[in-house]
């Protein structure tokens, strides 16, 4: 893994270094820059980039899995907070400012930007959530773009099938994370 200090800038005069809990697994090809805080039992897969150099802080909550190719970055002065037990699936993009509530699933190639996602939500593959706040238990369909409060209010509640899927993903990735940590 590459852990790199953030550069000093006119808006952030203090260089910060990532902090990774000893129970977390971070793949050797992952890149963490700046004030990135990785909590316990997190799994960060190959080719993930968590870049807190322009923004302030990226916090990855306990039990989160961040899958291959995910990119997280923040606008100047923004931050990202990923709640506990979330899954951020392959090649998703989370651009802060953003808050993702606990036990939320963000699908393959989904985009979350300047958004707050309520807990226990399901953002399907290829969906985009932009400049909006979603209530708890929201479900964004495949490929859907949600960028207004009116569109957020129209969303269905998370379905039992989606709850089951995200729990399976969490369980599988918890076991994978343990296996990778024990391999060291």
BAVEXMAR-339107 format. One record per atom (N, C-alpha, C): chain; z, y, x. Coordinates in Angstrom, 2 decimals, always signed. Each point is the difference from the previous one (the first is absolute). Last residue first. Example, Ala and Ser with C-alpha at 12.3 -4.5 7.8 and 13.67 -1.06 7.14 Angstrom:
residues 2
SITE/A/+7.08/-2.25/+12.85
SITE/A/+0.06/+1.19/+0.82
SITE/A/+0.73/+1.09/-0.77
SITE/A/-0.07/-5.72/+0.29
SITE/A/+0.00/+1.19/-0.89
SITE/A/+0.00/+1.20/+0.90
***
This chain:
residues 184
SITE/A/+6.23/-12.47/-0.97
SITE/A/+0.21/+0.82/+1.22
SITE/A/+0.86/-0.70/+1.01
SITE/A/-1.01/-1.60/-4.53
SITE/A/-0.93/-0.39/+1.07
SITE/A/+0.27/+0.71/+1.31
SITE/A/+2.22/+1.04/-4.15
SITE/A/+0.58/-1.18/+0.66
SITE/A/-0.87/-0.49/+1.15
SITE/A/-1.52/+3.61/-2.74
SITE/A/+1.18/+0.41/+0.77
SITE/A/+0.58/-1.17/+0.77
SITE/A/-3.61/-0.88/-2.93
SITE/A/-0.44/+0.77/+1.17
SITE/A/+1.19/+0.43/+0.85
SITE/A/+0.98/-2.20/-4.06
SITE/A/-0.68/-0.90/+0.94
SITE/A/-0.46/+0.72/+1.25
SITE/A/+1.85/+2.53/-3.52
SITE/A/+1.03/-0.82/+0.66
SITE/A/-0.63/-0.90/+1.04
SITE/A/-2.99/+2.44/-2.64
SITE/A/+0.74/+0.88/+0.90
SITE/A/+1.09/-0.75/+0.75
SITE/A/-2.38/-2.29/-3.38
SITE/A/-0.83/+0.24/+1.18
SITE/A/+0.74/+0.86/+1.03
SITE/A/+2.09/-0.63/-4.14
SITE/A/+0.01/-1.24/+0.80
SITE/A/-0.84/+0.15/+1.26
SITE/A/-0.01/+3.56/-3.02
SITE/A/+1.36/-0.15/+0.55
SITE/A/+0.06/-1.22/+0.90
SITE/A/-3.96/+0.68/-2.41
SITE/A/+0.11/+0.86/+1.17
SITE/A/+1.39/+0.03/+0.60
SITE/A/-0.81/-2.52/-3.98
SITE/A/-0.84/-0.52/+1.08
SITE/A/+0.18/+0.83/+1.27
SITE/A/+2.12/+1.55/-3.91
SITE/A/+0.62/-1.23/+0.50
SITE/A/-0.78/-0.57/+1.18
SITE/A/-1.78/+3.81/-2.23
SITE/A/+1.24/+0.32/+0.70
SITE/A/+0.61/-1.25/+0.63
SITE/A/-3.75/-0.57/-2.75
SITE/A/-0.38/+0.67/+1.25
SITE/A/+1.24/+0.32/+0.82
SITE/A/+0.72/-1.72/-4.30
SITE/A/-0.56/-1.03/+0.90
SITE/A/-0.37/+0.59/+1.35
SITE/A/+1.37/+2.97/-3.34
SITE/A/+1.14/-0.78/+0.48
SITE/A/-0.46/-1.11/+0.94
SITE/A/-3.28/+2.59/-2.16
SITE/A/+0.66/+0.77/+1.05
SITE/A/+1.25/-0.70/+0.52
SITE/A/-2.42/-2.08/-3.54
SITE/A/-0.82/+0.11/+1.20
SITE/A/+0.74/+0.76/+1.10
SITE/A/+2.03/-0.28/-4.26
SITE/A/-0.01/-1.29/+0.67
SITE/A/-0.77/+0.06/+1.31
SITE/A/-0.11/+3.78/-2.72
SITE/A/+1.36/-0.18/+0.52
SITE/A/+0.07/-1.30/+0.78
SITE/A/-3.94/+0.82/-2.31
SITE/A/+0.10/+0.86/+1.18
SITE/A/+1.37/-0.11/+0.65
SITE/A/-0.73/-2.30/-4.05
SITE/A/-0.86/-0.59/+1.03
SITE/A/+0.08/+0.83/+1.29
SITE/A/+2.16/+1.64/-3.87
SITE/A/+0.73/-1.13/+0.58
SITE/A/-0.79/-0.65/+1.12
SITE/A/-1.02/+5.17/-0.90
SITE/A/-0.09/-1.26/-0.76
SITE/A/+0.78/-1.11/+0.71
SITE/A/+0.54/+5.68/-0.12
SITE/A/-0.32/-1.16/+0.84
SITE/A/+0.07/-1.28/-0.84
SITE/A/-1.12/+4.42/-2.64
SITE/A/+1.14/-0.50/+0.77
SITE/A/-0.45/-1.24/+0.78
SITE/A/-3.66/+3.77/-1.25
SITE/A/+0.79/-1.07/-0.61
SITE/A/+1.20/-0.32/+0.90
SITE/A/-2.50/+4.93/-0.21
SITE/A/+0.06/-1.31/+0.67
SITE/A/+0.87/-0.98/-0.78
SITE/A/-0.85/+4.81/-0.95
SITE/A/-0.83/-0.99/-0.69
SITE/A/+0.12/-1.41/+0.58
SITE/A/+2.11/+3.95/+1.90
SITE/A/+0.66/-0.35/-1.26
SITE/A/-0.76/-1.07/-0.78
SITE/A/-1.82/+1.83/+4.03
SITE/A/+1.19/-0.80/+0.31
SITE/A/+0.69/-0.46/-1.28
SITE/A/-3.63/+3.01/-0.32
SITE/A/-0.46/-1.36/+0.35
SITE/A/+1.18/-0.91/+0.31
SITE/A/+1.00/+4.49/-0.83
SITE/A/-0.54/-0.59/-1.22
SITE/A/-0.48/-1.43/+0.27
SITE/A/+1.43/+2.67/+3.62
SITE/A/+1.14/-0.48/-0.79
SITE/A/-0.49/-0.68/-1.28
SITE/A/-3.31/-0.09/+4.16
SITE/A/+0.61/+1.01/-0.87
SITE/A/+1.16/-0.62/-0.75
SITE/A/-3.04/-2.40/+2.97
SITE/A/+0.25/+1.26/+0.71
SITE/A/+0.51/+1.13/-0.89
SITE/A/-1.77/-5.53/+0.81
SITE/A/+0.99/+0.71/-0.80
SITE/A/+0.35/+1.27/+0.77
SITE/A/-3.96/-4.15/-0.12
SITE/A/+0.47/+1.21/+0.66
SITE/A/+0.93/+0.72/-0.96
SITE/A/-1.76/-5.48/+0.61
SITE/A/+0.30/+1.18/-0.83
SITE/A/+0.46/+1.16/+0.88
SITE/A/-1.11/-4.77/+1.28
SITE/A/-0.98/+1.05/+0.16
SITE/A/+0.27/+1.30/-0.74
SITE/A/+2.72/-4.10/-1.68
SITE/A/-0.92/-0.10/+1.14
SITE/A/-0.98/+1.17/-0.02
SITE/A/+4.49/+0.97/-2.71
SITE/A/-1.02/-1.06/+0.07
SITE/A/-0.88/+0.09/+1.25
SITE/A/+5.24/+1.43/-0.79
SITE/A/-1.28/+0.69/+0.18
SITE/A/-1.07/-1.08/+0.18
SITE/A/+5.28/+0.39/-2.08
SITE/A/-1.06/-0.88/+0.47
SITE/A/-1.30/+0.79/+0.05
SITE/A/+5.85/+0.95/-0.14
SITE/A/-1.40/+0.34/-0.29
SITE/A/-0.95/-1.05/+0.56
SITE/A/+5.12/+0.60/+0.08
SITE/A/-0.68/-1.10/-0.69
SITE/A/-1.44/+0.31/-0.39
SITE/A/+2.87/+4.32/+0.99
SITE/A/+0.36/-1.38/+0.34
SITE/A/-0.85/-0.97/-0.81
SITE/A/-2.33/+4.68/+0.43
SITE/A/+1.32/-0.49/-0.42
SITE/A/+0.26/-1.42/+0.52
SITE/A/-3.11/+3.75/+2.54
SITE/A/-0.09/-1.10/-0.97
SITE/A/+1.41/-0.43/-0.39
SITE/A/-2.58/+4.69/+2.10
SITE/A/+1.20/-0.84/-0.03
SITE/A/-0.18/-1.05/-1.09
SITE/A/-3.74/+2.98/+3.25
SITE/A/+0.61/-0.27/-1.30
SITE/A/+1.27/-0.83/+0.18
SITE/A/-3.92/+1.11/+3.12
SITE/A/+0.61/+1.25/-0.48
SITE/A/+0.71/-0.15/-1.34
SITE/A/-2.81/-4.16/+1.09
SITE/A/-0.12/+1.25/+0.75
SITE/A/+0.71/+1.14/-0.72
SITE/A/-1.33/-5.60/+0.42
SITE/A/+1.01/+0.81/-0.69
SITE/A/+0.15/+1.27/+0.83
SITE/A/-3.67/-4.47/-0.59
SITE/A/+0.40/+1.23/+0.69
SITE/A/+1.00/+0.75/-0.86
SITE/A/-2.17/-5.48/+0.76
SITE/A/+0.42/+1.13/-0.84
SITE/A/+0.37/+1.19/+0.87
SITE/A/-1.36/-4.57/+1.49
SITE/A/-1.00/+1.06/-0.09
SITE/A/+0.37/+1.17/-0.87
SITE/A/+2.81/-4.28/-0.90
SITE/A/-0.95/+0.12/+1.11
SITE/A/-1.01/+1.11/-0.27
SITE/A/+4.62/+0.52/-2.63
SITE/A/-0.97/-1.07/+0.25
SITE/A/-0.95/+0.33/+1.14
SITE/A/+5.14/+1.25/-1.21
SITE/A/-1.21/+0.77/+0.26
SITE/A/-1.05/-1.02/+0.43
SITE/A/+5.01/-0.02/-2.53
SITE/A/-1.07/-0.86/+0.51
SITE/A/-1.26/+0.86/+0.10
SITE/A/+5.91/+0.60/-0.31
SITE/A/-1.35/+0.29/-0.46
SITE/A/-1.01/-0.91/+0.68
SITE/A/+5.12/+0.78/+0.31
SITE/A/-0.54/-1.16/-0.69
SITE/A/-1.40/+0.25/-0.57
SITE/A/+2.43/+4.50/+1.12
SITE/A/+0.37/-1.35/+0.42
SITE/A/-0.71/-1.05/-0.86
SITE/A/-2.41/+4.77/+0.54
SITE/A/+1.27/-0.52/-0.51
SITE/A/+0.24/-1.43/+0.47
SITE/A/-2.90/+3.83/+2.57
SITE/A/-0.17/-1.18/-0.84
SITE/A/+1.37/-0.50/-0.42
SITE/A/-2.52/+4.73/+1.88
SITE/A/+1.29/-0.68/-0.11
SITE/A/-0.19/-1.14/-0.99
SITE/A/-3.49/+3.21/+3.42
SITE/A/+0.40/-0.62/-1.26
SITE/A/+1.40/-0.59/+0.10
SITE/A/-3.68/+1.78/+3.20
SITE/A/+0.76/+1.06/-0.66
SITE/A/+0.49/-0.47/-1.37
SITE/A/-3.02/-3.54/+1.50
SITE/A/+0.06/+1.28/+0.72
SITE/A/+0.75/+1.02/-0.83
SITE/A/-1.82/-5.52/+0.54
SITE/A/+1.09/+0.78/-0.59
SITE/A/+0.10/+1.28/+0.82
SITE/A/-3.66/-4.41/-0.78
SITE/A/+0.33/+1.27/+0.64
SITE/A/+1.11/+0.68/-0.80
SITE/A/-2.25/-5.39/+0.92
SITE/A/+0.50/+1.04/-0.91
SITE/A/+0.33/+1.25/+0.82
SITE/A/-1.60/-4.47/+1.61
SITE/A/-0.81/+1.23/+0.05
SITE/A/+0.39/+1.05/-1.04
SITE/A/+2.39/-4.40/-0.98
SITE/A/-1.00/+0.11/+1.06
SITE/A/-0.80/+1.28/-0.17
SITE/A/+4.68/+0.26/-2.53
SITE/A/-1.04/-1.00/+0.25
SITE/A/-0.95/+0.31/+1.14
SITE/A/+5.35/+0.90/-1.36
SITE/A/-1.17/+0.85/+0.18
SITE/A/-1.10/-0.91/+0.53
SITE/A/+5.10/-0.53/-2.66
SITE/A/-1.13/-0.62/+0.70
SITE/A/-1.14/+1.01/+0.05
SITE/A/+5.77/+0.29/-0.56
SITE/A/-1.35/+0.38/-0.44
SITE/A/-1.03/-0.71/+0.87
SITE/A/+5.10/+0.25/+0.18
SITE/A/-0.64/-1.14/-0.67
SITE/A/-1.37/+0.33/-0.59
SITE/A/+2.73/+4.36/+1.12
SITE/A/+0.30/-1.39/+0.39
SITE/A/-0.74/-1.01/-0.87
SITE/A/-2.18/+4.89/+0.57
SITE/A/+1.25/-0.57/-0.49
SITE/A/+0.15/-1.47/+0.35
SITE/A/-2.63/+4.04/+2.51
SITE/A/-0.35/-1.22/-0.73
SITE/A/+1.31/-0.68/-0.35
SITE/A/-1.99/+5.12/+1.62
SITE/A/+1.18/-0.84/-0.21
SITE/A/-0.46/-1.19/-0.82
SITE/A/-2.39/+4.27/+3.23
SITE/A/-0.03/-1.10/-0.96
SITE/A/+1.35/-0.70/-0.04
SITE/A/-3.32/+4.39/+2.41
SITE/A/+1.28/-0.48/-0.46
SITE/A/-0.14/-1.09/-1.06
SITE/A/-2.65/-1.36/+3.01
SITE/A/+1.08/+0.81/-0.53
SITE/A/-0.37/+1.45/-0.15
SITE/A/-2.69/-4.89/-0.13
SITE/A/+0.00/+1.29/+0.70
SITE/A/+1.00/+0.91/-0.67
SITE/A/-1.74/-5.39/+0.40
SITE/A/+1.06/+0.81/-0.60
SITE/A/+0.05/+1.28/+0.82
SITE/A/-3.51/-4.45/-0.77
SITE/A/+0.24/+1.28/+0.65
SITE/A/+1.07/+0.74/-0.78
SITE/A/-1.80/-5.53/+0.77
SITE/A/+0.41/+1.10/-0.87
SITE/A/+0.22/+1.25/+0.86
SITE/A/-1.29/-4.63/+1.48
SITE/A/-0.86/+1.19/+0.09
SITE/A/+0.32/+1.10/-1.00
SITE/A/+2.46/-4.53/-0.99
SITE/A/-1.02/+0.19/+1.03
SITE/A/-0.83/+1.26/-0.19
SITE/A/+4.74/+0.03/-2.54
SITE/A/-0.98/-1.05/+0.32
SITE/A/-1.10/+0.50/+0.95
SITE/A/+5.32/+0.85/-1.20
SITE/A/-1.14/+0.90/+0.19
SITE/A/-1.10/-0.90/+0.57
SITE/A/+4.91/-0.72/-2.74
SITE/A/-1.11/-0.60/+0.73
SITE/A/-1.12/+1.03/+0.05
SITE/A/+5.78/+0.24/-0.64
SITE/A/-1.37/+0.32/-0.40
SITE/A/-0.98/-0.83/+0.81
SITE/A/+5.11/+0.34/+0.15
SITE/A/-0.70/-1.14/-0.61
SITE/A/-1.37/+0.37/-0.57
SITE/A/+3.03/+4.23/+0.94
SITE/A/+0.24/-1.39/+0.40
SITE/A/-0.85/-0.97/-0.82
SITE/A/-1.90/+4.99/+0.63
SITE/A/+1.23/-0.61/-0.47
SITE/A/+0.09/-1.47/+0.37
SITE/A/-2.53/+4.21/+2.43
SITE/A/-0.35/-1.25/-0.67
SITE/A/+1.31/-0.69/-0.37
SITE/A/-1.77/+5.22/+1.41
SITE/A/+1.14/-0.90/-0.16
SITE/A/-0.46/-1.19/-0.82
SITE/A/-1.99/+4.55/+3.05
SITE/A/-0.29/-1.18/-0.81
SITE/A/+1.27/-0.82/-0.06
SITE/A/-1.38/+5.60/+0.92
SITE/A/+0.60/-1.26/+0.44
SITE/A/-0.46/-1.11/-0.93
SITE/A/-1.43/+5.56/+1.75
SITE/A/+0.22/-1.06/-0.99
SITE/A/+0.69/-1.21/+0.60
SITE/A/-1.54/+4.06/+2.41
SITE/A/+1.20/+0.23/-0.78
SITE/A/+0.33/-1.06/-1.02
SITE/A/-4.91/+0.09/+1.60
SITE/A/+1.01/+0.81/+0.68
SITE/A/+1.17/+0.28/-0.95
SITE/A/-2.66/-4.32/-1.24
SITE/A/-0.38/+1.38/+0.23
SITE/A/+1.16/+0.75/+0.63
SITE/A/-0.47/-5.36/+0.70
SITE/A/+0.50/+1.07/-0.87
SITE/A/-0.66/+1.33/+0.33
SITE/A/-0.77/-5.88/+0.29
SITE/A/+0.02/+1.28/+0.72
SITE/A/+0.44/+1.06/-0.98
SITE/A/-1.20/-5.73/+0.58
SITE/A/+0.87/+1.00/-0.61
SITE/A/+0.03/+1.22/+0.90
SITE/A/-3.00/-4.95/-0.84
SITE/A/+0.18/+1.26/+0.71
SITE/A/+0.92/+0.89/-0.83
SITE/A/-1.49/-5.67/+0.54
SITE/A/+0.55/+1.12/-0.77
SITE/A/+0.14/+1.22/+0.91
SITE/A/-1.57/-4.62/+1.26
SITE/A/-0.88/+1.15/-0.13
SITE/A/+0.51/+1.16/-0.83
SITE/A/+2.32/-4.78/-0.66
SITE/A/-1.01/+0.33/+0.98
SITE/A/-0.80/+1.25/-0.36
SITE/A/+4.76/-0.32/-2.40
SITE/A/-0.99/-1.00/+0.41
SITE/A/-1.11/+0.61/+0.86
SITE/A/+5.39/+0.60/-1.32
SITE/A/-1.15/+0.88/+0.16
SITE/A/-1.09/-0.85/+0.65
SITE/A/+4.99/-0.72/-2.80
SITE/A/-1.07/-0.56/+0.83
SITE/A/-1.17/+0.95/-0.04
SITE/A/+5.76/+0.35/-0.82
SITE/A/-1.39/+0.40/-0.28
SITE/A/-0.96/-0.81/+0.87
SITE/A/+5.06/+0.05/-0.11
SITE/A/-0.75/-1.06/-0.66
SITE/A/-1.44/+0.32/-0.34
SITE/A/+3.19/+4.16/+0.85
SITE/A/+0.33/-1.40/+0.27
SITE/A/-0.90/-0.95/-0.78
SITE/A/-1.98/+4.94/+0.91
SITE/A/+1.23/-0.60/-0.51
SITE/A/+0.14/-1.48/+0.31
SITE/A/-2.48/+4.27/+2.45
SITE/A/-0.40/-1.29/-0.56
SITE/A/+1.28/-0.74/-0.39
SITE/A/-1.70/+5.35/+1.19
SITE/A/+1.12/-0.93/-0.14
SITE/A/-0.50/-1.24/-0.73
SITE/A/-1.83/+4.61/+2.85
SITE/A/-0.45/-1.15/-0.79
SITE/A/+1.16/-0.99/+0.00
SITE/A/-0.46/+5.69/+0.98
SITE/A/+0.60/-1.32/+0.14
SITE/A/-0.75/-1.02/-0.85
SITE/A/-1.88/+4.65/+1.03
SITE/A/+1.36/-0.10/+0.48
SITE/A/+0.42/-1.45/+0.25
SITE/A/-5.20/+1.86/+0.47
SITE/A/+1.06/+0.10/-0.99
SITE/A/+1.36/-0.19/+0.63
SITE/A/-3.66/-0.37/+2.79
SITE/A/-0.24/+1.26/-0.70
SITE/A/+1.11/+0.26/-1.01
SITE/A/+0.37/-3.99/+2.32
SITE/A/-0.15/+1.04/+1.01
SITE/A/-0.27/+1.36/-0.62
SITE/A/+0.85/-5.15/-1.29
SITE/A/+0.82/+1.14/-0.41
SITE/A/-0.07/+1.06/+1.08
SITE/A/-2.57/-4.81/-1.49
SITE/A/-0.12/+1.16/+0.88
SITE/A/+0.73/+1.20/-0.58
SITE/A/-1.16/-5.54/-0.11
SITE/A/+0.99/+0.84/-0.66
SITE/A/+0.16/+1.23/+0.88
SITE/A/-3.55/-4.47/-0.53
SITE/A/+0.28/+1.27/+0.66
SITE/A/+0.95/+0.80/-0.88
SITE/A/-1.87/-5.52/+0.82
SITE/A/+0.63/+1.02/-0.85
SITE/A/+0.22/+1.25/+0.85
SITE/A/-1.80/-4.49/+1.40
SITE/A/-0.85/+1.19/-0.16
SITE/A/+0.51/+1.01/-1.02
SITE/A/+2.27/-4.84/-0.33
SITE/A/-0.94/+0.52/+0.99
SITE/A/-0.74/+1.26/-0.46
SITE/A/+4.71/-0.75/-2.42
SITE/A/-1.07/-0.92/+0.44
SITE/A/-0.95/+0.66/+1.00
SITE/A/+5.37/+0.37/-1.70
SITE/A/-1.15/+0.87/+0.21
SITE/A/-1.07/-0.82/+0.71
SITE/A/+4.91/-0.74/-2.93
SITE/A/-1.09/-0.62/+0.76
SITE/A/-1.17/+0.97/+0.04
SITE/A/+5.78/+0.19/-0.75
SITE/A/-1.34/+0.50/-0.28
SITE/A/-0.99/-0.83/+0.79
SITE/A/+5.08/-0.07/-0.11
SITE/A/-0.82/-1.04/-0.61
SITE/A/-1.36/+0.49/-0.49
SITE/A/+3.34/+3.96/+1.03
SITE/A/+0.18/-1.42/+0.25
SITE/A/-0.99/-0.86/-0.80
SITE/A/-1.50/+5.09/+1.11
SITE/A/+1.28/-0.63/-0.35
SITE/A/-0.03/-1.52/+0.21
SITE/A/-2.63/+4.44/+2.20
SITE/A/-0.27/-1.31/-0.59
SITE/A/+1.34/-0.70/-0.21
SITE/A/-2.21/+5.17/+0.98
SITE/A/+1.26/-0.75/-0.08
SITE/A/-0.25/-1.28/-0.78
SITE/A/-2.65/+4.27/+2.87
SITE/A/-0.20/-1.14/-0.89
SITE/A/+1.29/-0.81/+0.05
SITE/A/-1.78/+4.52/+2.22
SITE/A/+1.23/-0.33/-0.72
SITE/A/-0.28/-1.02/-1.10
SITE/A/-3.51/+0.07/+4.03
SITE/A/+0.87/+1.04/-0.52
SITE/A/+1.20/-0.54/-0.74
SITE/A/-4.02/-3.27/+0.45
SITE/A/+0.08/+1.24/+0.76
SITE/A/+0.94/+0.96/-0.71
SITE/A/-1.97/-5.47/+0.35
SITE/A/+0.98/+0.85/-0.67
SITE/A/+0.20/+1.23/+0.86
SITE/A/-3.53/-4.53/-0.60
SITE/A/+0.26/+1.26/+0.70
SITE/A/+0.94/+0.83/-0.86
SITE/A/-1.67/-5.62/+0.74
SITE/A/+0.39/+1.11/-0.86
SITE/A/+0.33/+1.23/+0.85
SITE/A/-1.12/-4.48/+1.64
SITE/A/-1.11/+0.95/-0.13
SITE/A/+0.32/+1.18/-0.91
SITE/A/+3.15/-3.72/+0.90
SITE/A/-0.32/+0.71/+1.24
SITE/A/-1.15/+1.02/-0.12
SITE/A/+3.22/-1.25/-4.23
SITE/A/-1.05/-0.66/+0.77
SITE/A/-0.35/+0.84/+1.24
SITE/A/+4.76/-0.17/-2.55
SITE/A/-1.14/+0.91/+0.13
SITE/A/-1.02/-0.66/+0.91
SITE/A/+4.79/-1.16/-3.01
SITE/A/-1.08/-0.54/+0.82
SITE/A/-1.14/+1.01/-0.03
SITE/A/+5.72/+0.42/-0.73
SITE/A/-1.38/+0.23/-0.45
SITE/A/-0.97/-0.72/+0.94
SITE/A/+4.84/+0.33/+0.54
SITE/A/-0.43/-1.13/-0.83
SITE/A/-1.43/+0.16/-0.51
SITE/A/+2.30/+3.37/+2.72
SITE/A/-0.19/-1.23/+0.79
SITE/A/-0.44/-1.20/-0.84
SITE/A/-1.28/+5.19/-1.16
SITE/A/+1.18/-0.87/-0.12
SITE/A/-0.28/-1.33/+0.70
SITE/A/-2.30/+4.72/+1.29
SITE/A/-0.30/-1.26/-0.68
SITE/A/+1.26/-0.86/+0.00
SITE/A/-2.02/+5.37/+0.88
SITE/A/+1.20/-0.84/+0.03
SITE/A/-0.27/-1.23/-0.85
SITE/A/-3.12/+4.18/+2.80
SITE/A/+0.27/-0.95/-1.08
SITE/A/+1.30/-0.79/+0.22
SITE/A/-0.60/+5.03/+1.91
SITE/A/-0.40/-1.36/+0.37
SITE/A/+0.30/-0.95/-1.16
SITE/A/-0.97/+5.76/+0.97
SITE/A/+0.79/-1.09/-0.61
SITE/A/-0.58/-1.34/+0.40
SITE/A/+0.12/+5.66/+1.55
SITE/A/-0.71/-1.29/+0.06
SITE/A/+0.92/-1.08/-0.55
SITE/A/+0.03/+5.41/-1.12
SITE/A/+0.76/-1.13/+0.53
SITE/A/-0.85/-1.26/-0.04
SITE/A/-1.31/+4.35/-1.80
SITE/A/+0.25/+0.18/+1.44
SITE/A/+0.77/-1.14/+0.65
SITE/A/-3.27/+1.30/-4.29
SITE/A/+1.01/-1.03/+0.28
SITE/A/+0.25/-0.03/+1.50
SITE/A/-3.13/+3.02/-1.86
SITE/A/+0.80/-0.21/-1.21
SITE/A/+1.11/-1.04/+0.19
SITE/A/-3.09/+1.16/+3.52
SITE/A/+0.56/+1.28/-0.45
SITE/A/+0.89/-0.18/-1.23
SITE/A/-0.32/-4.23/+3.15
SITE/A/-1.00/+0.88/-0.60
SITE/A/+0.67/+1.31/-0.41
SITE/A/+0.60/-5.03/+3.06
SITE/A/+0.61/+1.26/-0.44
SITE/A/-1.13/+0.89/-0.49
SITE/A/-0.51/-5.40/-0.28
SITE/A/-0.14/+1.16/+0.88
SITE/A/+0.80/+1.18/-0.55
SITE/A/+1.45/-5.23/-0.71
SITE/A/-0.87/+1.02/-0.58
SITE/A/-0.12/+1.16/+0.98
SITE/A/+0.97/-5.11/+1.66
SITE/A/+0.61/+1.26/-0.43
SITE/A/-1.04/+0.87/-0.67
SITE/A/-0.39/-5.43/+0.03
SITE/A/-0.35/+1.20/+0.74
SITE/A/+0.72/+1.22/-0.56
SITE/A/-0.72/-5.74/+0.14
SITE/A/+0.94/+0.98/-0.51
SITE/A/-0.19/+1.25/+0.84
SITE/A/-2.72/-4.89/-1.03
SITE/A/-0.01/+1.26/+0.73
SITE/A/+0.94/+0.95/-0.72
SITE/A/-0.30/-5.64/+0.45
SITE/A/+0.00/+1.17/-0.85
SITE/A/+0.00/+1.23/+0.89
***
